[in-house]
Each structure stands twice: as structure tokens, then as C-alpha cells.
Amino acid sequence: MTHQMNVYARLPIAFTHGQGAWIYDEQGRRYLDALAGIAVNTLGHAHPRLVKALADQAARLIHTSNLYQIREQEKLADRLAELSGMQEAFFCNSGCEANEAAIKLARLYGHNKGIEQPAIVVMEKAFHGRTLATLSATGNRKVQAGFEPLVTGFVRVPFDDLAAVEAVALHNANVVAVMIEPIQGEGGIRLAHSEYLQGLRRICDAKGWLLIVDEVQCGTARTGRWFAHQHAGILPDVMTLAKGLGSGVPIGVCLAAGVATGVFKQGNHGSTFGGNPFACVAALTTLDVIEQDGLMAHAHALGEAIREDLRKALDGIAAVTEIRGDGLMIGIELDRNCGELVERAMAAGLLINVTADKVIRLLPPLIFDANQAQELVTTLSRVIREFLGA
Ligand SMILES: *Cc1c(COP(=O)(O)O)cnc(C)c1O
């Protein structure tokens, strides 16, 4: 029946259309989308300004090639530089590709310094993608198993543990970079402390290492800053973005600043589709709407309110061990595996996700409103209570 490779455990549901934070299945049932295609649909579904911008651009020009100048790409690079303080952008089509670019850049940076076997410090429970290099950087055996030999040149340390990185700095002369998600997404919505990120910045400065932040999931205004590391007041040397940047149109980017600029020379890297006019217009429009509609401050305040209301609604349930997050990146950790909550919520008209076995993950679109937040809290807390028999 199916000619699709069997790599996904798909839920028995298909959607036909959406509007804002609502999405409709083939039976015409309506669901509240508190997942946004895993932090992708930043502006929700069928946002009128995005629809118009994409229709106009599709009618004009979808793709040329990086053999030519692309004005939309130049404009997006300028815009990202202005928002982030980074200086240069390389465009691709996904998170793993953005991270591949970052890993290649770090290795080349090392070779340029005479380090022939460059190593990158990576974190336990990290997720950086499914290509060979990025799955090797990922801190999850399930992602790696069966694909050995892994790409070498990664040194793994516990997340949010500065002493562990200091120990590596003392003993490993091959290190050229540290790569970290400021908030681990797949790993269970785990937040790095600001002091830790500042400490990493200090170590990287002292050792001449690149600080690479993977903001593929936590970036693009989701936490109430344009980029999550900005809460710590630091500037990385390299930052990767993807998921929410194009509101559903595939686009990824690897940004560089300071010593990481100018490392790639002509011929060192490339992408056929990367940064084509259509994808760049999707990203430019996403950034414009976020700014003009104040969605960053909105995400910050609404996320805080949702966590507060969830704490009240789930108060006194011992099985709920922690409710955490930043902005509209929310994790509810239980003391047990809870994957079946996804289908229970779906039956109640709500789309959520469970990651790291025990963490309910909420990544609503940034256009989520207060009524939808209320419905999310009411429905989800009821579903959790039923599941736990609490
Ligand atoms: C999803 C994700 C990736 C991989 O992105 P793809 O677009 O699926 O390749 C990388 N890093 C982080 C932090 C992610 O959440």
C-alpha cells in the first residue's frame, strides 16, 4: 500500500488545512495546534501576510542559483546580522545542514590554526540532526545506533556543567569549538543557565575556541528574544537557525561573527537550493510580522502565563515533577513515560508532543492568543489527570 520508507511512527491522522493556531483533519475535525510542526509554523497556518508574500514571490521568481546574485538573500543576511550581531550568513535548507556547515567551519578554523585533528565539545542529550556528522554530535544513542562508524572529532560532556568543559580545556589541545543548544529541545526542554553560557564564552575566548549555538529550535523569537542566547548577554561565534525561520518554508542558516568570519573561502561549501528567493521571502516576512506585531514580547508573556496556569492546574500531582521553559518553549516533566498522552490529547482536539520519554513538549505558534492558551491549559491538564488517574 505505502511506497514511503518506514522511518516515522506516524499518527493515524492527516490534515487538509489550517487557520491561525487551528488545523483541520480529513474528517473536518478541528484541533488546537500547540506544536506548530515542531516549532516550525511560527506564524501559525495560512497567515495572510505570509500567504500573499509567498504567492507574489512564486509568481515572480522561485529559484535561480547561487551562481548568481540573489537580492532577497542579501536582504535576509543583512536583517539577521542586524538582529543577532552576527556578521556573515550561509544559507541552506534545514537544521542539520546548518549544523553541518558549522561543524565544517569549526574544523577548517582548526586546520587554519595548524590543528590537524580538530575536536568539538558537544553535550549529553544534545540533538543536532540526522546527517552523519550531526548524528555523531547528537547525544542520543537511539539516533546513532546502526550507523557506525560515527564521525569522530566530538568530545562529549554533561550539559550545563562548566567544570566538565574546564577539564577538557586542561587536557585536550585538539579542541576548536563548543557546540550547544541554549535550550535543549529534543533532549526535554532543558535550559542552560546564563552563568554557564557566560562561562563557556569566557573559556572559548581564553582558549581560542569557537562558541557555536544551535538555535534551530529555540531561536527565531520563540523565547522572547530574537535568539535564546541573548538572554545571557553573550555573542556566539557561530549560530545555526532553521525550524521557525521560514514559517514552514524550508530554510536554514549558519551565521558567523568575529574570528569565525572569512573562514569559508570560495569552493569550501555550498548548496543548490540554499537561500533561494522564495525561501528568503518566507524568512523576511516571518521576521517582519514578528517585529511589527510584537510577537516576541507576546511569546515571552504568554509562555510565562501558560506555565503559571499549568502549575495551578496540575498543583499537588506528585507525578508532575517539573514545569519549565522559556517563552513558548514549554516542557512538563512527569515521573514516568507518557508517550500515549499524544494520542489522548489528539482525541481531545489538541496537538502536543512528548520527547525524551517523559517530557510533554509544547511549541505553539507565536500567534497563539490568550483564549487558545486557556483552552490548552484546560484540555491538557484534564488529559494529564486522566492519564495519571489523579
Ligand atoms: C530539529 C533540530 C535540528 C535538525 O533540524 P532538521 O531541519 O530536522 O535537519 C538540529 N538542531 C536542533 C536543536 C533541532 O531542534
The ligand as an SDF file (V2000), in Angstrom:
LIG
                    3D

 15 15  0  0  0  0  0  0  0  0999 V2000
   15.3020   19.8620   14.6790 C   0  0  0  0  0  0  0  0  0  0  0  0
   16.6690   20.2050   15.1210 C   0  0  0  0  0  0  0  0  0  0  0  0
   17.7850   20.0010   14.2820 C   0  0  0  0  0  0  0  0  0  0  0  0
   17.6660   19.3110   12.9430 C   0  0  0  0  0  0  0  0  0  0  0  0
   16.9080   20.0550   12.0420 O   0  0  0  0  0  0  0  0  0  0  0  0
   16.4000   19.3580   10.6690 P   0  0  0  0  0  0  0  0  0  0  0  0
   15.7640   20.5120    9.9520 O   0  0  0  0  0  0  0  0  0  0  0  0
   15.4300   18.2950   11.0690 O   0  0  0  0  0  0  0  0  0  0  0  0
   17.5880   18.8210    9.9860 O   0  0  0  0  0  0  0  0  0  0  0  0
   19.0070   20.4160   14.7290 C   0  0  0  0  0  0  0  0  0  0  0  0
   19.1770   21.0080   15.9240 N   0  0  0  0  0  0  0  0  0  0  0  0
   18.1310   21.2260   16.7580 C   0  0  0  0  0  0  0  0  0  0  0  0
   18.3520   21.9080   18.0610 C   0  0  0  0  0  0  0  0  0  0  0  0
   16.8470   20.8180   16.3910 C   0  0  0  0  0  0  0  0  0  0  0  0
   15.8220   21.0040   17.2240 O   0  0  0  0  0  0  0  0  0  0  0  0
  1  2  1  0
  2  3  1  0
  2 14  2  0
  3  4  1  0
  3 10  2  0
  4  5  1  0
  5  6  1  0
  6  7  2  0
  6  8  1  0
  6  9  1  0
 10 11  1  0
 11 12  2  0
 12 13  1  0
 12 14  1  0
 14 15  1  0
M  END
$$$$
